[in-house]
Every structure is written in C-alpha cells, then in structure tokens.
Amino acid sequence: MCKNKQEEKMDKGKYYLTTAIAYTSGKPHIGNTYEIVLADSIVRFKKLNGYDVYFQTGTDEHGEKIQIKAEEAGKTPQQFVDEVAGEIKRIWDLMNTSYDNFVRTTDPMHEKKIQQIFKRLYDQGDIYKGYYEGWYCTPDEAFFTESQLVDGKCPDCGREVHMAREEAYFFKMSKYADRLMKHIEENPEFIQPESRKNEMVNNFIKPGLQDLCVSRTSFNWGIPVTFDEKHVVYVWIDALSNYITFIGYDPEGNHSDLYKKYWPADVHLIGKDILRFHTIYWPILLMALGEELPKQVFGHPWLMVGEGKMSKSKGNVIYADDLVDLFGVDAIRYFVLHEMPFASDGTLTYELVIERINSDLANILGNLVNRTVTMTNKYFDGEIMAPSEHEPIDDELISLALETPLKVEKKMDELRVSDAIDEIFTLLRRSNKYVDETQPWVLGKDESKKARLGTVLYNLLESIRIAAVLLEPFLPETAQKIYKQINTDKTDWDSLAQFNGMVPGQKVGTPEILFARIDAVKKMEEINKINEAKKEAEAPAEVKKEEAKEVKEEVVEAEDDGLISIDDFAKIDLRVAEIIKAEKHPDADKLLILQLKLGDEVRQVVSGIAKYYEPQDLVGKKIVMVYNLKPVKLRGVDSNGMILAAQKGKKLTLISTLEDIPDGAKLS
C-alpha cells in the first residue's frame, strides 16, 4: 500500500530548529540577516528530505539598552520595540524565510511564564538574593570579572565597560557545572563546531562557573519579579526561555501537545558571540527545570565586510534590503550561504557579490538552463524526447546526478551548507562540460543524429531538474523558475532516486534569463552613486538629531546673523577647565568622554571631537567650557557642559588659554 506524502514526512520524525531572537535595538544588517537565511535553508532542506519541521524565530525586546534607545528617540519602550520588531519581521519576510512562528518576548503569555519560571527556581533554592559588583557592558547587558576582561574591555564585543554595583538575584551555576560537563563529554555533537566546544570548556567551565546575576534594579524595562517588583528578570532568562515558552512549555507541568512533540530542539542556530549563554546558562537553566537539553547548539561564524566586523560605529553596515534592491533576493541568499565557511568568518563586498553572480549564477547555472531549454525548443519544437540512444559518455553525468542528492544530504546533516551548495554546483559544472563534450549544435545539423540529440538534451534536462530540486532550499524562487522552464512537477525527494523524472512527449517552457551578467564597472559606479546620495540625504538629519546636541561644540558660530545684547551674553558662564581624563564613548565613535577639572570640582562632558583628537593627546590641556549649560545624556552618558572649538575646513582646534590661568577661572 502506498503512503501519502504526509505519512512519508512523519517517517523521518520531527525537526525543531530555532534562531537566536534578534535584539530590537535597531535595524538588522546583512550579518544579522545571514542567520535567518541559513536557518531557512536548513529547514527547507529538512522538509524536502521528509522531516516534520517546526521553525521558530523572533525578537528579544527587553533590557537597559532598549530603554535608553527609546528615551533617546522620545518613545516609550513598547512603541520602540513595536517599530523595530516590525522592521525585523519585514526583512525576514523579504528574504523569503519560511518560519512557523515569529515570537516576541513582550508577549503577555511569555512574560507570565518567565515570572513563573523565576519563582519556581527561587522556591527550589536555585536563585538567591545578593549584591553584584563588577564590570558591566551596557551594549551586551552583561557583567564580567576583572579576569574575564580583554585589555580592560568587554570580552564579547570589545567595547568599554564600567564598574556597577546593585542588588540582584543570582542563579547557582556551580551546582550544575559537573552535570553540564558530563553532558558535553557524553554528547560530542552538543556544541558545534568542535572549536566552539573547546572554547567553552577551557575558558569558562573548567576554570569554575560563577553564580549568574539574573535580575536587575537599575532599569525597569523588563519582566518584574512577582515577589520583589523593584527587580526585573535579567535578559538571558527572559530571552533564552523563548525556545520553550512559545511552543507550550508550562512551568507547572501541563505542557502543550506542540511542546511534547517538538522539544527538545534539534538545533539552536546562533552567532558565535552568544555561544556561552546558549551552551552554559541555557542548559543549566533547563537542568534546574528538569527539562531535556537541546540536541545541538551550532555557533555559526560572522559575515564580515572587507576585513572587519559590521558595525554602525565603523560606518561599514550593509543592509539586506539594499542588497536585494541591487541584486535580487536569491542572489543574496546564494552569496551569504555559499561564502560562509563552516567554522570561520566569511567576507562580503559588493565586488565579491558581483563576481559570484556572474561566475556561478549567470554562467554556470543560468547559462546551462537557458541554452538547454533553447536547444530543446529549437531542435524539437520544445518537445522532450525519450533517451533512446545511449553512449558511454552519458554514464559519468548520470552517475553524478544520482550521487549528488546523497552527498548533499550528508553535508546538510552536518550543517555544512556551503559545502552542500558546492556539491550541487559540481553537478551543474559537469552538465556544462557534457554540453561541450556532446556538442548538440553539431548533432542538430545531422538528421541521422536526431535520436542521439534527443538523448543528450534529455540527460541535460534531467540533470537540471535534479539540481533544481536540490537548490530549492537555498534559492527557492530560482528553483520555481527552473521548474517552469523545463516544465516539471517532479520536485520531491523521492524523484531524485532515479534518472527518469522528465516526461517524454511533454514540452518545455519558454527560456528566460535567470541571472543576467553584471557589468562590474557600471554596477560599482551605480552603487557608489547610491551610497553617496544616501550619505547626503542622511547628513542633514544627522546634524539635526545628533550633531546639534552631541557635536555642536565643534563649530562656534552666530545664529541667524543677529546681534545679542549684553544681557544675553551675561547669561553665558564661560570657565577655564583642565582636561584630566579622556576616553572614547562606548557607543559612538565620534564622541569622547572628558573629565574636566575646575578648581575643586570635576565635571564630565561628552564632546564630538574624536575624529580630531586622540584621548591621550588631550590630557593636561586647558580649554574653555560653557559652565552653565543644561545637563543632557548623549548616547546614554551624562554630559554637564560644553567645550568650545573653532573649525576651518577639515581642521578643528579647541579654544585654549594661557597655561598660567588657573582652572575654574571665569571668563568675562
């Protein structure tokens, strides 16, 4: 008795994959977007391969950084995350990702369950109250000890940290450390790639786990602790638990059918920078709750721009929607999936994207499909001929076509997506070579070779069909276009087992260009013009929103060409100040944080002079400052005053004084 497709899917069992949930501090760049595309390619392949798949992604919406950004934007935190979450979902949809559930940690259901989880852990003695004092990284919302810092900075993101002390609840990590180590040793696939596992074991577990801070009191944008509401649940318990709360985990044990079916997760797909939280904190939390651990945590590498990591402060951010406008969805999907090695970082530049489109997509794939369909239309009026005249030269192509699905399956089981794509393109390259070997345009000139020509074109069409089915998880739109051109509905996994999917007597469709070749010089000129226009368009807004409040001390100029009275001038309190400390702002490359001495008083001023002065060159300088300026927060740092400077062209000079004038002296 034949099984239907649903029964066939169930035969291979369930497959639950999650991405890390995106932090709603801003629009995700292409490096962030890579993860959702990678995840989508994996789950699409698993569906093709016969698995019952559940794919979850979403947004992480609580925390101090979001509260600060919302305040700076003049919005409530909820308004802020609603907008950013909407933008993230828009980009995920733009990239044609097939998630089953897009979750948000501000969901009331999730918040209630987090409160129940926290209370349960407290009641069973895994959480206790204490005080935390340590080095705190605001962007990562993480505390570190002195020994964990790298060159005095955050070991995860490399940015500045500051000393913080506050009342907090702590989770007893050490209680479960031995059990976690045993699990890692007994399950070698739990942390992948192997290099990531070694890093976690040697750098964090073996030196000894410290108790984890799991609540905060210094901000309120989070889930309140029900029995101590001045505390909010720390982001990692809140965010990590999404993997179980949104599929029906119940802290009281009344789990949903969805949870019973799909948990434990088969793969948590995350960036390597948050591996520690997913391979140490998260499994220990699950152990404390008495739940099974995920089968695997895969820490994928980063997508770099040129030689560096993407960041807004470096000005090298590239967004997925801009790339799609330039090159199309599938071209960008192909690039990020193919150019990312299994365990090392990949590189993106516009030039590399153009090169890959021209060499792989336009030439190897697009040209093969186009000329095969064109020749079928030309020589047989589009009709697919039966392969009636076999020759030994056909064997290698047919053999490779039948072997390729198994090779791809093996690579995908190891999450080696780039290598899996290479296997498909090996088949496409061999098909192009087969065209050159058989020379169908020569066969077409000899009427006696019609049967042989029909066989050659059948072999090419069938090889293209097999390649298209295998490409669909990676290039879904392109695969559909190929199916239409070669006119096939044989697109399931079982159809790949035999080399007979194309139906003689049917007609192929009309040939269409899948990927047009790009003139690299003209395209780069277009891209440069677009980028320059964006800079010009954004510059006025930047001046109004940031430079007007962050960097207006760079240029001293009169407003509106008007004159002021002596009374107006008398309102300005100018003082001599000595710079005793200068350091870079942790969240803004063009800002410096200055400590200014004015007699017995020390003032902190944030100034936009980082591109003109190195911090170490400023210490000891005496400058002029506006003493009675209203205090403000600039990128989350208090600024109490403004220093004066003069600018001509690209040069900026601080207004200084004679060294013998004491700091604190008033100018008049």
N, C-alpha and C positions, 0 to 999 in steps of 0.2 A: 504493500500500500504506500503510495507517495505521500510525503509530508508536505504541508504547505510551508510558505516562507517563514511565517511566524514560528512554527514549530522548529524549523531549521535554526532560527536565531536562538531559540531557547536552548538548543542542544549545546551550544558553546558557553552558556551561562551568562552571568551579569558582568558588567564592567562599569565601575563608578570612577569618574575622573573629575578632579577639581583643579581650578587655577587658584593662585592666591587672589584674594579680593583686592581690587585696586583702591588705593588710598585716595580719598576725594579732596586732595589739596590743590588739584589743578588738572588741566587737560593732559591726558596721557600722550607721550611721544611715541615714535615708532619702536623704540626699545621696549617700552611698556607693552605696546600692542603686539610685539612678537610673541609674547607668551600665550595670548588668546588664540592667535593663528596656529601656533604649534599645537596647543591643546585640541583645537578644532580638527587639525589634520589627523591627529591620533584617534579621536573618537569617530571621525568619519571612516577611517580605515577599519576600526573595530566593528562598526556597523556593517560595512561591506563584507567583512570577514565572518559575520554571523553571530556577533555578540548582542546581548540586550543591554544597551548603553544608557547611562544617565550622566549628564554633563552639567556641572554647576560652576557658575562664576558670579561676579557681583562686585559690591563696593563696601569698603571699610570706612565708616563715617563718623567715628568719634575721636576725640583726642585734643590735646592742647594746641597743636599746630593748626588744626582746623578752626578752633575757637579764635585764635589770633588772626588768621586769614579772613575770617568772617567779619571780625571787628574792623580790620583794615578796609574791607570792602563796604562797610556800612550796612551789613546784613545780619540777620540772625543766623546762628549756625545751621539751623534746619533749612532756611532759604538757600544758604550757600551750598550745602551738600545736595539739595534737590537739583540745583542747576548743574553741578559738576557730575553727579551720578547720571543725569540725563545726557550729558555730553559723552561720558564714557560709554554708555549703552549705545549711543548713536554711532560711535566709531566701531564698537564691536559688531554692530549690525552692518555697517558699511563694509567691513572686511569679510562679510558673508560667513559668520560663525554660527554654528548650529547648537548653541547651548539650550538645555532644557529648562534651566531656572537661573534667572538673574536676581541675586539676593541683595538686600541692603540691611546693614546692621542697625539702622534706625527703625526697622520693622518692630512694632509693639510685641509681636509674638516672640521674636528673638530676644528682645530686651527682658521680657518676663522670665524666659528660660535661663538667661545669664544670671539674673538675680537668684533664681532657684539653685543653679549650679554653685554659685559663690556661697550661698547659705549652707548648702549641703557639705561643701568642703570645709567650711568653718566648723560646722557641728561635729564633723568626724575628726577634727583636730589637725587637719592638713593645712589650715590657714590660721595665723595668729596675728595680733596687733603689735606693732613696734614703731621704731623710728628709722627712717632711711637718711643716710648722709653719704653722698658720693658724687661722682662726676656725671652730669646729666646732659644728654644730647637732645635738644628740642626737636630737630627735624625727624629723628628716629624714635623719639619718645622713649629713650632707654637710659638706664643708669649703668655706670661702669665703675669698677675699682681702678685705683691708680695703676695697678699692674696690667690691666686689660687695655689701657690706652696705648695708642701707637703714635709715638712722637708727641705725646701730650694731647692727641686728638681722638675723636670717635673711631674705634676700630672698624666700624661698619661702613661709615660714609666719609670719614676723613675730615669732618668739619669740627669747628670749635665746640668745646664742652664747657660747662660752668658748674661750680660747686652748688649743690642744693641739699637742703635738709627738710624733711617733713614727716609727719605722722603717716604711717602706712600699714596695710596688712601685708603679710608675707606668706608665701607658699613654701612648705618644707620640701625642697627639691632633693636634698641629700637622702631623705627617707626612701626614695625610689631609684637612686643612682645605680646601685648594684643590679637591680632588676632590669633597668634600661640597658646597661652594659651587656647583661646576659642575652637580652633580646637581640641586640645588634650582632653579637657573636654567633647566635644561632640562626639568624636570618640575614645572610650576606647580601641579599638584594634590597634590604630595607632602606638603606641610604645609597643613592646612586647620583653621579658616577662614583667610582671607588675612591677617587682623590678627595671628594667631599666627605666621605665617611672618615677617612684618616684624619682630616682636619678637625672634625667634630670630636672624635675620640681623643686625639692627642692634645688639642688646645683647650677643651672645655671639660670633658667628662673625667679623664684621668687626673688632672690637677685638683679635682674636687669641686662639686657643684655648690654654689652658694644659694641660700634661700632667695626666692624671687619676689620682688616687690609687685604686688597685684592690685594695689589701689592707689589713688591719688587724691590730694586735697587742694592742690594749688590751682585747679581749674574745675569747672563744673560741667563741661560738655562731655558727658559720658553717662553710663548707666548707674544710677545711685545704688549704693549698698543698702538694702532694705532695713537692716538693723543698725545702721550708722550712716545717715544720709549726708554727712559732710564729706564722705568718701564716694568716689566714683570708681567703678571697676576698671582696672588697667586694661589698656587696649589689647594686650595679647590674649587674655582670657576671652574677652569680648569678640575679637576678630577670629581667632582660631576656632572657636566653638561653632562658627557658622557651618562648618563641614558636617556637623551632626544635627544642629537645631533645625535647619531648613529642610532636612529630609525626615523629620518627625521624631527625633530623639526627645524623650521625656525624662526629666530628672527623677521622677517618681516611678519610672519603670514601665509606664504604659506607652511603649513605643509604637509608632505607626507601622503599617504594612510596608510603606516605602522604605523606612529605616531598616526593618527586618530583612528586606530584600536586598538592599544595596550596601549597607555597612557590613564590613569595613571597606573603606575606599581602596580601589586598586592602585591608584596613583594620585598623590598630591603633586601637581606640577607647579614649581615655584622658582623664583630667581635665586641665584646662589647667595645673594646678600642676606636673605632671611632664612637660610638653612638652619641656623642654630635654634630659632624659635619653633620650627616645624619638626626637628629631629630630637630636641631635648625637652623643651617646655611642653609641647603638644602631646607627645606620647606619655609623659609623666602625668599630665592632667587626665588623660584617658585611663591610665592605670589607676589613679585615685578614684575615678568614677566607676571603675570596674568594667570598662568597655574595651573591645578589641582595638588593637592598633592598626593603622593603615598598612597595607601590604608594602607600599613603597613610597618614598619621598624622593622626587627627582629634582635636583637643583640645576636648572639649565644655566648656561653661560650668558654673558651680556652681549648685546649688539652695540658695537662702538661706532662712533663717527670719526673716520680717519684714524688717528692714533689715540683718541681719548673717549672717555665715557660721556654720554649725552647729559648735559645739564643746562638749565636756563642761565645760570650764572656765567657759564662759558660762552653762551651765545651760539651754541652749535646744535640746538634742538631742531629735529626734523619731525614733522607730524605725519601720521598715516594718511589723513585726508588730503594733504598737499601732495603726497607722493601718488596717491590714487588719481588725483586730477591730472597729474603729469603722465602717468604710465598705465593706469588701469589696475583694478583690484587683483586679478590673477597674476599679473606681472610682479606686483609687490609681494603677494603671498609666496610666489616661487622664489623670489630673491631672498627673503628672510628665512625661509625654510631650508633652502639649499646652501646658503652661505654661512649658516651657523653650524660649526663643528659640534661633535657630541659633547666634548668636555672643555673646550677652550672658546674664548670670545671670538665673535665674528666682527666683520667690518662692513660698514655701509658708506658709500659715497655715491653721488649722482653718476659719476663716470663708471663706477662698477655696475650700477643698475643698468645703464645703457648697454654696457658690454655684454652682460648676461642676457638681456632681452634679444640683442642682435645675434649672439652666437648660439644660445640654447633654444630660446623660444621661437624666434623668427626663422632661423636657419635649420636647426636640427629637427624641431617639431613642426613648426608651421609650414616650412617648405615641403617636408615629406608628405603631409596631409594634402596640401594644395596640389602638388604635381600628381599624386596618386589618383585623387578624385578627378582631376582634369584629364588625365590619360584615360581613365575609365569612361568618361563622357565622350572623349574624342574617338576612341577606337571601338567602343561597343555601345555607343549611344546611352551611356550610363548604366548599362545592364551588368550585373555581377555574374561572371562566368564561372562554371564549375571547374575546379582544379583537375583537369583531365590529363595533363601531360607533365608528369613529374620528372625532375632531373636531380642528380646528386647534390648540385649546388643549393638546392632548396633545403636540404636537411639541417644545415647549421642554423639557418634562420628559424625554422620551425622548432627545432630543439631548444634554442634560446628563448623563444616566445613561451614555450611551455614551462621552462625552468624559472622564468623571471618571477611569476607570482609567488613561488615558494621562497625565492631569495628575498623578495620584498617583505613577505610575511616575517621571515626570520629577523630582518633588520628592524621592522616595526615592533616586534615583540621586545626588542632591546631598546626601544625608543630612539634608534639611530635614524632619524627622519631624513637627514641629508644623504646618508648612505643609501636609504631606500629609494630616494629620488634618482640617485646615480644609477641604480640597477635598472630603473625604467628607461633612463636615457641611454644606457648601454644597448638596450633593445632598439631604441629609435635610431641610434648611430649605425647599428648593424643593418637595420632596414634601409637606411640611406646607402650603405655600402652595397647592399643587394641590388638596389636600383642601378648603381654603376656597373655591377658585375653582369647583370642580365640585359641591360640596355633595351628597355621596352620600346623606345623610339625607333630602334633599328628593327626589332621584331615587327613593329607596326607597318613597316614598309613591305613586308613579305607576307602575302596572303596565306602561304603554306604554314606560317608560324603563328597563325591566329590562336590555335589551341594553347600553344606554349605561352603566348602573350596573356591570354586569359588566366592561365595558371599563375603567372608572375604577379599579375595585378590582384588576384585573389589572395595570394600569400601576403602581399603588402597590406591590403585592406584588413586582413585578419590580424596581422601584427599590430597595425594601428589600433584596431578595436581592443585588443588585449592591453596595449599601452594606455589607451584612453580610460579603460575601466580602472586600471591601477593608478592613474593620475587623478582620478576624480576626488579623492580625499584632499589632495593638495591644490588642485586647480579645478574646482567644481564647475565654474561657468565654462571654462575651456573644454572640459570633457563633454558637457552637453552640446556644445557647438560641433565637436567632432562626431558625436553620435548622429547628429542631424545630417552632417555632410556625407557620412558613409551609410546612413540610413539603417541603423541597427537598434534593436531593443534588447539585445543580449548583453546586459550590463551588470549581471550579478556575479558573485564569486564563483559559483559552480560552473559558469560558462567559460571560465578560464582553464578548466581541466583538459579541454580538447581543442584542437586547432580546426574547428569547423563552425564557428559562430556566424560567419557571414552566409547569407542565404542566396544561392544561385537563382537567377531569374528576377530578383528584386533589382531596383535601380537606386544608384547613389543619388545624393542631392547635388545642389549647386556648390561649386568650390568657392570658399570665402577666405579672405586673409585672416588668420588667427592673430598673428602679431606682425605688424609692419616693421620693417627695418627702420632704425632711427639714425638720422644724420647727427652724429655726436656733436659736431661743432655747432650746428644750428640749435640743437636742443640745449646745449650748455649756455649759449647766448640767451635763449628764451628763459632758462632757469635763473640766470644771473639778473636779467631784467625784472623778473617777477620778485626775486628776493630783494632787490634794490627798492622796487616800488613799495614792498611791504614795510621795509625799514623807514622809508619816507612817510608812509601813511601812519605808521605806529609812533613815529618820533613826536609829533605834537601831543598825542595822548600821553606819552611817557613823560613829556615835560610837564604837562598839566597835573598828572596824577602822582608822579614821583619826584621829578626834579624840583617842582615848585615847593615841595615840602621837605625833600631829602637833600637836595644839592643846590639850593638857591644861594648858599654862601659862596658858590664858585664864581659868581659874577655879581659885582656890585654896580647897580645901575639905577638911575632915577626912573620913577614910574610916570607915565603919561606926559612927560616933558613939563610937568607943572612945578611950581615953586612951593616950598613949605615955609611955614612961619617959624620964628624962634621957639614958639611954644611946642610946635610939632617936634622939632629937633630935641628939645629938652626932655621929651618923653623917652628918648633912647639912652640907655645906660651902657656906655662902652667901657670895658675894663681891659687891662693888660693881664694876660694869663700865660703861664708856662706849661708846656706840654710835658707831663711826667710819664705818660704811658700811651702807647698807640698799638692797636691791634685790628686785624681785619674783622669785619662783621661776618658772623657765621652764615647768614642767608643772603648776602648781597655783595657781589664782588667789587662794586664801585664805592662802597661805604667803609669808612674807618671809624672805630670807636676810640675816642680820645678821653683821657683823664687830664683835666686842666687844674692847675694849682693857682688859687687866687688868695694869697696871704695864708690864713689858717684854713681856708675852705678848699675842697676839691670838688669840681663839677665834672659830670660826664656829658660829652657832646658827641653826637653822631654826625659825621661830615662826609660829603661825597667827593673826596679828593684822592681816592685810592689809585686812580689811573695816573695821578701826577706825582704822588709821593709814596715811598716805601715806609712802612711803620717805623722802622729803626732809624730813619733819617729825620724824623720829627721830634724825637725825644730831646728835650733841652731847649727847643725853640720857644721864644716869647712872641706871642701873637696878640691880636686884638679880637675881642669877642663881644657880642651883644649879650649883656648880662641879664637883662630883664625880659627876655623872650619867653613866651608861654611854653611850658614843657610839652613835648609830644613823644609818641612812640614811633620809631622808624624801624619797620620790619621786626617789630616785637622787642626792640631795645629802647630804653628811656634816653631821651636827649634833652638836656636842660641848658639851652643857649645856642648860639650860632657863631662860628668863626668867620672872619672877613677875609676875602681874597679878591684879587684882580685878575682878569683874563684878557689876553690878546691873542687872537688866533687859537692855536692849539696849546699855548703855554698858559699856565695858571701859577700865580705866586701868592703865597699867604702874605697878608699885610702884617709886617713885623714892627718891632720897636727897638730903640737903643737898649743894649743889654743892661745899662745901669738903672733903668726904670724898674722898680720893684713890682713883682706880680701882685695883682689885686688893685693896682693904682687905677683911678678913674680918669677917663679922657674927657676933655671938655673943650 
